[in-house]
Amino acid sequence: MDELLQHEPAVRLGFFFGVFAAMALWERLATRRAPGAGGLAPHYGRYCGAAHRAEAMVEASPLPLVLVEADGSVIRLAKLHPDYDPHNRVAAMAYLQARHAAGEIVTGLLYLDPEAQDLHDSLGTTKAPLNAMNEDVLCPGAKALDAVNDSYR
């Protein structure tokens, strides 16, 4: 036992590299990635590339565009119908429900509230950019902080 404890760092390194080699061999023999995908996160470049590649094709095509990826997943890109009204809230919710029932995930701008206020007006934020303000305005002091905290109690 004393002999083993004298060589503890070497034993630990041996086990580490042994497990590392076994994992590398397992990854090579039983990989779940598509051939040629490579990299630690193969989906980043592949899906982003598909979206950029398809962007021009969707603009030029009135029909749905179907992309089949290397791993077998399918991306279907389509435009909304030309007479779709983005100002009709009920129609937008009905469209989302219909597409959900069909097993599709809808993305993009589907509803635009014509009476929506600007977020800066709703929140009462300053018109001046924060980087143009001095420290006195940005850090008003303990009394102002206490007043804010008291307003939430």
Residue, then its C-alpha position, 0 to 999 in steps of 0.5 A: m500500500d505504501e508503494l502505491l501511495q508513493h506513486e499516487p500522482a502517476v497512478r492518478l494520471g494513468f487513470f485519467f489518460g486511460v479514461f480519456a482514451a476510452m472515451a475518445l475510442w467510444e466516440r469514434l466507434a459509436t458516435r451519434r453525430a452525422p458523418g462530416a458534422g464534426g466539431l464540438a457543437p455541429h449544429y451552430g454553423r449548420y443551422c445558421g448556414a441553412a437559414h442564411r442560405a434559404e433567406a434569399m430562396v424564400e424571398a424569391s419563392p411564393l411556395p413553402l421551401v423545405l430544407v433537409e439537413a445532414d442529420g435528417s431534420v427538416i426545416r420548412l420555411a414559408k411566407l404568410h398568405p398575402d391577405y394575412d392581416p397583422h393588425n387582427r389579434v384574434a386572427a393571429m391567435a387562431y393562426l398560431q393555434a392552427r399551426h400548433a395543431a399541425g405540429e408546426i412552430v411559427t416564428g416571426l411578426l404575426y401581430l402588430d398592435p396599431e395603438a401600442q405605445d413606445l416602450h420608453d414612454s411607457l417606462g418613463t425613461t430618459k431621452a438622453p443616453l446614459n453614457a452622456m450623463n454624469e455621475d450625479v444623475l446616474c447615482p443620486g445617493a442613498k436618500a433616492l434609493d431609500a425612496v425607491n425601496d419604500s415605494y415597493r413596500 
